Every structure is written in structure tokens, then in C-alpha cells.
């Protein structure tokens, strides 16, 4: 059993790890990225 505060911290850590993995995947693909101008979107 864990406290609600610890559970929340664990969930946040898992979410952070998922975002880190996604960022690393996208950085690996940056050579195929297409540059855009924010004003034209």
C-alpha cells in the first residue's frame, strides 16, 4: 500500500518517462522534419 501522495508522484514520474521517450523518438527523426513558419499556420 502507498499513500495517495506517493501514488500521485509515481504516476507523474511514469508520465514524465513517457514524454521523455516520445521526445527522444522525435529527436531521432528530426532529419526528416519539415520546417514551417508559425505565421502561415
C-alpha positions, -999 to 999 in steps of 0.1 A, spaced: 0 0 0 11 35 -7 -1 69 3 -21 90 -22 8 115 -23 33 88 -32 9 73 -57 5 107 -74 43 111 -75 47 77 -91 20 84 -117 37 118 -125 71 100 -129 56 75 -153 41 103 -174 74 121 -174 92 90 -186 66 85 -214 71 121 -225 109 117 -224 107 86 -246 84 104 -271 108 134 -272 138 111 -278 119 94 -306 110 127 -323 146 140 -319 158 108 -337 135 117 -366 144 154 -368 164 150 -401 130 142 -418 112 172 -402 97 199 -424 103 235 -414 72 257 -412 65 293 -404 42 297 -375 26 327 -391 14 306 -421 -3 280 -399 
